[in-house]
Each structure stands twice: as C-alpha cells, then as structure tokens.
Amino acid sequence: MSDAKIMTAGSALRQRVVTAFILGPLVMGAVLWLPASAFAVFMALVVLIGAWEWAGLSGLSARVAQVAYVILVAVGLASLWFLPPWWRTWLVAAGVAWWVIQTVALVRIQHIEPRTGLDGAGAATGLLVLCVSWTALITLRDTGPAGPALVLFLLLLIWFADSAAYFAGRRWGRSKLAPGLSPGKTLEGVYGALAVAGIGGVLLGAVLAPRVGGILLAVAVCAVTVVMSVVGDLYESLLKRRRGVKDSGQLLPGHGGFLDRIDSLTAAAPLFMLGIKLFLPVVHT
C-alpha cells in the first residue's frame, strides 16, 4: 500500500474514532436520562435525518421533495405517538413480518438493476421502516423501569456484534455472505456476530429471567436480533447499489451517512422489542 493510501486510511480511521467518541456518549445519555417524551423527540430527530437520506436513495433529488418527504415521516411519527400501546405492538409485528419477507428476498438476489428517477415503492418502504423502528424503540424504552437499560442493551448488542463480524470476517472470512450486495460480508463474520449474541443473551437472561428456559429464550431473541441487524445492513446496501452510491450521505465524518449508522438498528429494533414483549414478560413485573 502506498504512503498516500496509508495516510488516507489513517485519517479516515481517526475521523471514525472521533465521531464515535462524540456520538456514543450523546446517545447513551439520551437513552438513560431523558424522560420518555424527550427521548421520543430525540429519536424522532435521528429518524428524520435518516428520512432525508432515504429520500435521496428513493430518487427524490429536488430539495423541496426531500423536505416534503421528511415532513411526511414527521407526521407519521406524530400520529404514532398517540396510538395505544397495543396498536404500536401490532404495528411493530407487521414491521417484523416485512423484514422476514425481505430476508428471503435478499438471499435470492442475483442481479441488481440500477434505478433512476423516482422510486415510489422505495419511498413508501422508508416511511414504513423508519416509523416502525422509532415506534419499537420508544415502546421498548417505555417497558417499565428496565426500559432504558433494555434500549442501551440493544444498542450495545448491535455495536459489539457489528465489530465482532468485522474482525471475524477479516481474520477468518472465506465464504461470501451476499457478494452482490456487500462483498465484504462473510458467513464467518456472521458467526462472530452470533457469538456476541450468545454472550449477550446469557447476560440478558441471567438478569431478567435467571432460569434455564429464560436464558435460552434470551439467547434466541438476541441471536435473531443480530441476524436481523445484518439484514438491515444488507437492505440499505441494496438501496445504495440501485442508486450507484457508496454512502447514504456525508453527514458523519469517517462514517458516511446517517442511515449507514442506523441501518442495522432499523431492522433489529422491531424484532428485539417484540421478543421482549412476547418471550420475556418478566420485565413487566
């Protein structure tokens, strides 16, 4: 590798580290210390930034169209805030079902057709994905006294699993996971992420349901959550490859776009929230 490439890679790495050190404590503080309504507003701002980038990936290139799309998503979030909790749960369940369908579809992709102009289906999908993930996070945080800790656990699970996948893939990666979507991802990387899910599941189960059955269920929830986080990442890769772009935006130095940081969370949050609601009812007592 040339000296210029080494310097460029080092500069990008420093940018990523600095950005992570700034955003990490900010997000953790919001999760743990903001009241429920303020947390909902904070996450809405995050989602709306993602909506701006999703608009671009959907072919809404005009500034007025992007603004209109962001307003549409904001109206959707505001409407969901007033839904009864059980309605939110059903909405999240529908979102999980959509992600399961996408998992099957992504595995079968052999060729990606480039898209130009407006992608109406992609824009509608963004409305669904962003609103459901926001709903899942605010509902999870409202799960009694354990809510903030559960949201933080979800974020850490995804972050550590993503790091484990990266390092396992670099060290042992041989089998490509989805070369047409993300050439750098390998099955060995997924195995590394699942190892983190196993450890996280044991810890979660030991705290919330310290019985063999409870721990096994917690491991299952964490494992499927991590798998779904990979699916979310692959789905955003599909959107970017359709548009022929590397990043969803340039907002975060060294990290690319905002969607590039939350794509895993958009798919993982609904599954994790539903898993907590259905399989670990002890958190409600």
C-alpha positions as CSV (number, residue, x, y, z in Angstrom):
1,M,0.0,0.0,0.0
2,S,1.3,3.4,-0.9
3,D,2.1,6.0,1.7
4,A,-0.7,8.2,0.4
5,K,-3.3,5.4,0.8
6,I,-1.9,4.6,4.3
7,M,-2.3,8.3,5.3
8,T,-5.8,8.4,3.8
9,A,-6.9,5.3,5.7
10,G,-5.3,6.6,8.9
11,S,-7.2,9.9,8.5
12,A,-10.5,8.1,7.9
13,L,-9.9,5.9,10.9
14,R,-9.2,8.9,13.1
15,Q,-12.4,10.6,11.9
16,R,-14.4,7.5,12.7
17,V,-13.0,7.3,16.2
18,V,-13.6,11.0,16.9
19,T,-17.1,10.8,15.6
20,A,-17.9,7.6,17.6
21,F,-16.5,9.2,20.8
22,I,-18.8,12.2,20.3
23,L,-22.0,10.4,19.3
24,G,-21.6,7.4,21.7
25,P,-21.9,9.3,25.0
26,L,-24.6,11.5,23.5
27,V,-26.8,8.6,22.5
28,M,-26.2,6.7,25.8
29,G,-27.1,9.8,27.8
30,A,-30.3,10.3,25.9
31,V,-31.3,6.7,26.4
32,L,-30.6,6.6,30.1
33,W,-31.5,10.1,31.3
34,L,-34.0,11.7,29.1
35,P,-37.7,11.4,30.1
36,A,-39.9,9.3,27.8
37,S,-41.3,12.3,25.8
38,A,-37.9,13.9,25.3
39,F,-36.3,10.6,24.3
40,A,-39.1,10.2,21.7
41,V,-38.3,13.6,20.3
42,F,-34.6,12.9,20.3
43,M,-35.1,9.6,18.4
44,A,-37.5,11.4,16.0
45,L,-34.8,13.8,15.1
46,V,-32.5,10.9,14.4
47,V,-35.1,9.2,12.2
48,L,-35.9,12.4,10.3
49,I,-32.2,12.8,9.4
50,G,-32.4,9.3,8.1
51,A,-35.6,10.2,6.2
52,W,-33.7,13.0,4.5
53,E,-31.1,10.5,3.2
54,W,-33.7,7.9,2.4
55,A,-35.4,10.4,0.2
56,G,-32.2,10.7,-1.8
57,L,-32.0,7.0,-2.2
58,S,-35.6,6.9,-3.4
59,G,-34.8,9.4,-6.2
60,L,-36.2,12.5,-4.6
61,S,-33.4,14.7,-5.7
62,A,-35.1,18.1,-5.5
63,R,-34.7,19.9,-2.2
64,V,-38.4,20.6,-1.9
65,A,-39.2,16.9,-2.5
66,Q,-36.8,15.9,0.2
67,V,-38.3,18.4,2.6
68,A,-41.8,17.2,1.8
69,Y,-40.7,13.6,2.5
70,V,-39.2,14.5,5.8
71,I,-42.4,16.3,6.8
72,L,-44.4,13.2,5.8
73,V,-42.3,11.0,8.0
74,A,-42.6,13.5,10.8
75,V,-46.4,13.5,10.5
76,G,-46.3,9.7,10.6
77,L,-44.2,9.7,13.8
78,A,-46.5,12.3,15.5
79,S,-49.5,10.2,14.6
80,L,-48.0,7.0,16.1
81,W,-47.2,8.8,19.4
82,F,-50.9,8.9,20.1
83,L,-51.6,5.3,19.3
84,P,-52.5,3.0,22.3
85,P,-49.6,0.7,23.3
86,W,-51.2,-2.4,21.9
87,W,-51.6,-0.8,18.5
88,R,-47.9,0.0,18.5
89,T,-47.2,-3.6,19.2
90,W,-49.2,-4.8,16.3
91,L,-47.5,-2.2,14.0
92,V,-44.1,-3.5,15.1
93,A,-45.2,-7.0,14.5
94,A,-46.2,-6.1,10.9
95,G,-42.8,-4.5,10.5
96,V,-41.1,-7.7,11.7
97,A,-43.1,-9.7,9.2
98,W,-42.0,-7.3,6.4
99,W,-38.3,-7.7,7.4
100,V,-38.7,-11.5,7.4
101,I,-40.0,-11.3,3.8
102,Q,-37.1,-9.1,2.9
103,T,-34.7,-11.6,4.4
104,V,-35.9,-14.3,2.0
105,A,-35.9,-11.8,-0.9
106,L,-32.3,-10.6,-0.3
107,V,-30.9,-14.1,-0.2
108,R,-32.4,-14.7,-3.7
109,I,-31.0,-11.6,-5.3
110,Q,-28.5,-12.4,-8.1
111,H,-28.5,-9.1,-10.0
112,I,-29.3,-5.6,-9.0
113,E,-31.0,-3.4,-11.6
114,P,-29.9,0.3,-11.4
115,R,-32.7,2.7,-10.7
116,T,-33.0,6.3,-11.8
117,G,-35.8,8.8,-11.2
118,L,-38.4,8.4,-8.5
119,D,-38.8,5.1,-6.7
120,G,-42.2,5.4,-5.2
121,A,-42.1,1.9,-3.6
122,G,-38.7,2.7,-2.1
123,A,-40.1,6.0,-0.6
124,A,-43.1,4.1,0.9
125,T,-40.8,1.5,2.3
126,G,-38.8,4.1,4.0
127,L,-41.9,5.5,5.7
128,L,-42.7,2.0,7.0
129,V,-39.2,1.2,8.1
130,L,-38.4,4.4,9.8
131,C,-41.7,4.8,11.6
132,V,-41.7,1.2,12.8
133,S,-38.2,1.3,14.1
134,W,-39.0,4.6,16.0
135,T,-42.1,3.0,17.4
136,A,-40.2,-0.1,18.5
137,L,-37.5,2.0,20.3
138,I,-39.9,4.3,22.2
139,T,-42.1,1.3,23.1
140,L,-39.1,-0.7,24.4
141,R,-37.9,2.3,26.5
142,D,-41.4,2.5,28.0
143,T,-41.2,-1.1,29.2
144,G,-41.2,-0.3,32.9
145,P,-38.1,0.6,34.9
146,A,-35.9,-1.7,32.8
147,G,-36.8,0.1,29.6
148,P,-33.8,2.5,29.3
149,A,-31.4,-0.4,30.2
150,L,-33.1,-2.6,27.5
151,V,-32.6,0.1,24.8
152,L,-29.0,0.5,25.8
153,F,-28.5,-3.2,25.8
154,L,-29.9,-3.4,22.2
155,L,-27.6,-0.6,21.0
156,L,-24.6,-2.3,22.6
157,L,-25.6,-5.7,21.2
158,I,-25.7,-4.3,17.7
159,W,-22.5,-2.3,18.1
160,F,-20.5,-5.2,19.5
161,A,-21.9,-7.7,17.1
162,D,-21.0,-5.5,14.2
163,S,-17.5,-5.1,15.5
164,A,-17.2,-8.9,16.0
165,A,-18.4,-9.5,12.5
166,Y,-15.8,-7.1,11.1
167,F,-12.9,-8.7,12.9
168,A,-14.0,-12.3,12.5
169,G,-14.5,-11.6,8.8
170,R,-11.1,-10.0,8.5
171,R,-9.4,-12.9,10.3
172,W,-11.3,-16.0,9.1
173,G,-13.6,-14.8,6.3
174,R,-13.7,-17.1,3.3
175,S,-17.3,-17.6,2.4
176,K,-19.1,-14.5,1.0
177,L,-22.5,-13.8,2.5
178,A,-24.0,-11.7,-0.2
179,P,-21.4,-10.7,-2.7
180,G,-23.8,-8.9,-5.0
181,L,-25.0,-6.7,-2.1
182,S,-22.0,-6.3,0.2
183,P,-18.8,-8.1,-1.0
184,G,-17.0,-7.5,2.3
185,K,-19.5,-9.5,4.4
186,T,-18.8,-13.2,5.1
187,L,-20.5,-16.1,6.8
188,E,-17.6,-16.2,9.2
189,G,-18.3,-12.6,10.2
190,V,-21.9,-13.5,10.9
191,Y,-20.7,-16.4,13.1
192,G,-18.6,-13.9,15.0
193,A,-21.7,-11.7,15.5
194,L,-23.7,-14.6,16.7
195,A,-21.1,-15.4,19.2
196,V,-21.6,-12.0,20.7
197,A,-25.3,-12.6,20.6
198,G,-24.9,-15.7,22.6
199,I,-22.9,-14.0,25.3
200,G,-25.4,-11.1,25.3
201,G,-28.3,-13.4,25.5
202,V,-26.8,-15.2,28.5
203,L,-26.3,-11.9,30.3
204,L,-29.7,-10.7,29.5
205,G,-31.4,-13.9,30.6
206,A,-29.4,-14.0,33.8
207,V,-30.7,-10.6,34.7
208,L,-34.3,-10.8,33.5
209,A,-35.2,-14.5,33.8
210,P,-32.5,-16.4,35.7
211,R,-33.7,-19.8,34.7
212,V,-32.5,-22.2,32.0
213,G,-35.6,-21.6,29.9
214,G,-35.5,-17.9,30.3
215,I,-31.8,-17.7,29.4
216,L,-32.3,-19.9,26.3
217,L,-35.1,-17.6,25.2
218,A,-33.0,-14.6,25.7
219,V,-30.2,-16.1,23.7
220,A,-32.7,-16.9,20.9
221,V,-34.0,-13.3,20.9
222,C,-30.5,-11.9,20.8
223,A,-29.4,-14.2,18.0
224,V,-32.4,-13.4,15.8
225,T,-31.9,-9.7,16.6
226,V,-28.3,-9.8,15.4
227,V,-29.3,-11.7,12.3
228,M,-31.9,-9.1,11.6
229,S,-29.4,-6.3,12.1
230,V,-27.3,-7.9,9.3
231,V,-30.4,-8.0,7.1
232,G,-31.0,-4.3,7.7
233,D,-27.4,-3.5,6.7
234,L,-27.8,-5.6,3.5
235,Y,-31.1,-3.9,2.6
236,E,-29.5,-0.5,2.8
237,S,-26.7,-1.8,0.6
238,L,-29.3,-2.8,-1.9
239,L,-30.8,0.7,-1.9
240,K,-27.3,2.3,-2.4
241,R,-26.3,-0.1,-5.2
242,R,-29.5,0.6,-7.0
243,R,-28.5,4.3,-7.0
244,G,-24.8,3.6,-7.6
245,V,-23.6,5.4,-4.4
246,K,-21.2,4.3,-1.7
247,D,-22.7,6.1,1.2
248,S,-26.2,7.3,2.0
249,G,-24.8,10.7,2.8
250,Q,-21.8,12.6,4.1
251,L,-23.1,13.9,7.4
252,L,-20.8,11.9,9.7
253,P,-17.0,12.3,9.2
254,G,-15.5,8.9,8.5
255,H,-18.8,7.1,8.7
256,G,-20.6,8.3,5.6
257,G,-24.3,8.9,6.0
258,F,-26.6,8.7,9.0
259,L,-28.5,5.7,7.5
260,D,-25.2,3.9,7.3
261,R,-25.1,4.1,11.1
262,I,-28.7,3.1,11.9
263,D,-29.5,0.7,9.1
264,S,-28.9,-2.3,11.4
265,L,-31.0,-0.8,14.1
266,T,-34.0,-0.2,11.8
267,A,-34.4,-3.9,11.3
268,A,-33.1,-5.1,14.7
269,A,-35.2,-2.9,17.0
270,P,-38.6,-4.2,16.0
271,L,-37.6,-7.8,16.4
272,F,-35.9,-7.2,19.8
273,M,-38.9,-5.2,21.1
274,L,-41.3,-7.9,20.0
275,G,-39.1,-10.6,21.5
276,I,-39.1,-8.8,24.9
277,K,-42.8,-8.3,24.8
278,L,-43.6,-11.9,23.9
279,F,-40.8,-14.1,25.3
280,L,-39.6,-12.2,28.4
281,P,-42.7,-11.0,30.1
282,V,-40.8,-11.0,33.4
283,V,-39.6,-7.4,32.6
284,H,-43.1,-6.2,33.0
285,T,-43.4,-7.3,36.6
